[in-house]
Amino acid sequence: MNKICYGCGLKLQGEFSDKPGYIPQSKNDSPYCQRCFKIINYGENKNINLPKESKKIIKEINNDDKFVIFLTDFLSLNTEVINLFKSIKKDKLLLISKYDIIPKSIKEKTIINYLKNYYKIASDIKFISSKKNYKVDELINYLSKKRINYTYMVGLSNSGKSSLINKLIDLNKLKLNKVTTSNIPNTTMDFIRVKLNDNLTIIDSPGFIINSYYNDNIIKKPIKPITYQMKKNETLKIEDLYLNFSENTSVTLYLGSNLNIKKYYKNINFNDEINIESNSDLIIKGMGFLNIKNRCNIKFHNLLNYEIRESIFGVNYE
């Protein structure tokens, strides 16, 4: 059996039911392995930890002379993700997905100027939303104008790569099998070629996996920033994370709406503390970020995989 699963890209095999790519002999004419079939038809979320390593994905791409589209959503923008993007040495586009979740008060130009200046990005940056069909046609026109016939589609796991490819299949009214999508990581396990037309083939890629504080925060609804006025020595609880502020400060949260957030008044044994300059963002990977207005020290408990950056709203980059 030399076919690959059209859903995840793995080679199909009919011998070992407990191994990736398995397909029963009675279903050997199916384009999907058993795992993808169950995800598509029954919503069964079975995660298998066999993704290609990020370095291997990037090495294969850098050894190929093709354009690269790198997807990431607004809340996943951080140094680790940007460094992955920069490690791709081919002509590339940074595509910010799930534009429908970004608050309307945040303008595209603000984000683009910030990213180009703060992270020193020279490549083009664009926005897109598969759900709302926002600028999907513009992406096709962009590739056409650059005379790109083949492009890789890469990005973090659950960044929306496969959803975008399926949207392109629908818009082109193609009778192709859809790429498998789900909320679990590692849905796409290997490269999958999707020929949209005679002029454009997209190569879906396994998602990059980074260490995150909170891996279940799949944000589908628009972000609604919430501001807390924190008094000196007050504690803010976000799930099982605790932050205690040494000074009065305004804290605006850009997080998913499904999180348990409140002020907390019981005693906590804090692990460590960090210093925050005025108007900075505290990024909590996998969750989003907090904009902190005043300079302060933050004592914390359970704060893992975080980053501090100059506020994305604090500098007027022209």
SULLINNOR-V165032 format. One record per residue. N is the residue number from 1. RES is the residue in one letter. D_CENTER is the distance of its C-alpha to the mean C-alpha in Angstrom with 1 decimal. Layout:
BEGIN
n: (N,N)
res: (RES,RES)
d_center: (D_CENTER,D_CENTER)
END
This chain:
BEGIN
n: (1,2,3,4,5,6,7,8,9,10,11,12,13,14,15,16,17,18,19,20,21,22,23,24,25,26,27,28,29,30,31,32,33,34,35,36,37,38,39,40,41,42,43,44,45,46,47,48,49,50,51,52,53,54,55,56,57,58,59,60,61,62,63,64,65,66,67,68,69,70,71,72,73,74,75,76,77,78,79,80,81,82,83,84,85,86,87,88,89,90,91,92,93,94,95,96,97,98,99,100,101,102,103,104,105,106,107,108,109,110,111,112,113,114,115,116,117,118,119,120,121,122,123,124,125,126,127,128,129,130,131,132,133,134,135,136,137,138,139,140,141,142,143,144,145,146,147,148,149,150,151,152,153,154,155,156,157,158,159,160,161,162,163,164,165,166,167,168,169,170,171,172,173,174,175,176,177,178,179,180,181,182,183,184,185,186,187,188,189,190,191,192,193,194,195,196,197,198,199,200,201,202,203,204,205,206,207,208,209,210,211,212,213,214,215,216,217,218,219,220,221,222,223,224,225,226,227,228,229,230,231,232,233,234,235,236,237,238,239,240,241,242,243,244,245,246,247,248,249,250,251,252,253,254,255,256,257,258,259,260,261,262,263,264,265,266,267,268,269,270,271,272,273,274,275,276,277,278,279,280,281,282,283,284,285,286,287,288,289,290,291,292,293,294,295,296,297,298,299,300,301,302,303,304,305,306,307,308,309,310,311,312,313,314,315,316,317,318)
res: (M,N,K,I,C,Y,G,C,G,L,K,L,Q,G,E,F,S,D,K,P,G,Y,I,P,Q,S,K,N,D,S,P,Y,C,Q,R,C,F,K,I,I,N,Y,G,E,N,K,N,I,N,L,P,K,E,S,K,K,I,I,K,E,I,N,N,D,D,K,F,V,I,F,L,T,D,F,L,S,L,N,T,E,V,I,N,L,F,K,S,I,K,K,D,K,L,L,L,I,S,K,Y,D,I,I,P,K,S,I,K,E,K,T,I,I,N,Y,L,K,N,Y,Y,K,I,A,S,D,I,K,F,I,S,S,K,K,N,Y,K,V,D,E,L,I,N,Y,L,S,K,K,R,I,N,Y,T,Y,M,V,G,L,S,N,S,G,K,S,S,L,I,N,K,L,I,D,L,N,K,L,K,L,N,K,V,T,T,S,N,I,P,N,T,T,M,D,F,I,R,V,K,L,N,D,N,L,T,I,I,D,S,P,G,F,I,I,N,S,Y,Y,N,D,N,I,I,K,K,P,I,K,P,I,T,Y,Q,M,K,K,N,E,T,L,K,I,E,D,L,Y,L,N,F,S,E,N,T,S,V,T,L,Y,L,G,S,N,L,N,I,K,K,Y,Y,K,N,I,N,F,N,D,E,I,N,I,E,S,N,S,D,L,I,I,K,G,M,G,F,L,N,I,K,N,R,C,N,I,K,F,H,N,L,L,N,Y,E,I,R,E,S,I,F,G,V,N,Y,E)
d_center: (33.5,31.5,29.0,25.3,23.3,21.8,19.0,17.6,19.7,21.9,25.6,27.5,30.2,32.9,34.3,32.2,30.7,28.8,27.1,23.9,24.8,27.9,29.6,33.0,35.9,36.7,33.3,33.2,33.1,29.7,26.7,24.5,24.9,25.9,22.5,20.8,23.9,23.7,20.0,20.9,24.3,24.3,20.8,21.4,18.5,19.6,17.2,18.7,17.8,18.6,15.6,16.6,16.3,14.1,17.5,18.9,16.2,16.6,20.3,20.7,18.9,21.0,24.1,23.6,24.6,21.9,19.5,15.8,13.0,9.8,6.7,4.2,4.8,8.0,7.8,5.6,8.3,10.7,13.3,12.0,8.9,11.6,14.0,12.2,12.2,15.8,16.8,16.7,20.2,20.4,20.4,16.8,14.9,11.8,10.5,8.7,7.8,9.0,11.8,13.9,12.5,13.4,17.0,19.6,21.3,18.6,19.5,17.5,20.2,19.8,16.1,17.0,20.1,18.6,16.0,18.8,21.2,19.6,17.4,20.0,18.0,20.5,18.5,17.9,15.1,14.7,13.1,12.7,12.6,13.5,14.8,17.1,17.8,17.2,18.0,17.5,21.1,20.7,18.2,20.9,23.5,21.7,21.6,25.2,26.5,25.2,26.9,23.9,24.8,22.2,18.6,15.9,12.5,10.0,6.5,4.5,6.0,5.5,3.3,7.0,8.9,11.8,12.1,12.6,15.1,16.9,17.2,18.8,21.1,22.2,22.9,24.9,26.7,26.4,27.8,25.1,23.6,20.1,17.2,16.4,13.6,13.1,11.3,12.2,10.5,12.3,13.4,13.8,16.1,17.6,17.8,18.9,20.8,21.0,23.9,23.5,26.9,29.4,27.6,23.9,22.3,18.5,17.5,14.5,13.3,12.3,8.7,8.8,9.5,10.0,12.4,11.5,14.2,13.0,11.1,12.4,11.0,9.4,10.1,12.0,14.7,15.2,15.0,18.6,19.3,22.0,24.4,26.6,29.7,30.0,33.5,34.6,33.9,32.1,29.2,25.9,24.6,20.9,20.8,22.7,21.8,24.8,25.1,28.6,29.4,32.6,33.2,33.0,29.7,27.6,24.0,21.5,18.5,15.2,14.0,13.7,17.1,17.5,18.1,21.7,22.6,26.2,28.8,30.3,34.0,34.8,35.2,32.4,32.7,30.1,28.8,28.5,28.0,26.3,27.6,25.7,27.1,27.5,24.8,21.9,18.4,17.8,14.2,13.6,10.6,8.8,11.0,11.0,14.1,17.9,20.1,23.4,26.4,29.2,29.6,29.9,29.5,27.2,28.4,25.8,25.6,22.7,20.4,18.3,15.5,16.0,16.4,18.8,18.6,20.8,20.0,17.8,20.7,23.5,24.5,25.8,24.7,26.7)
END
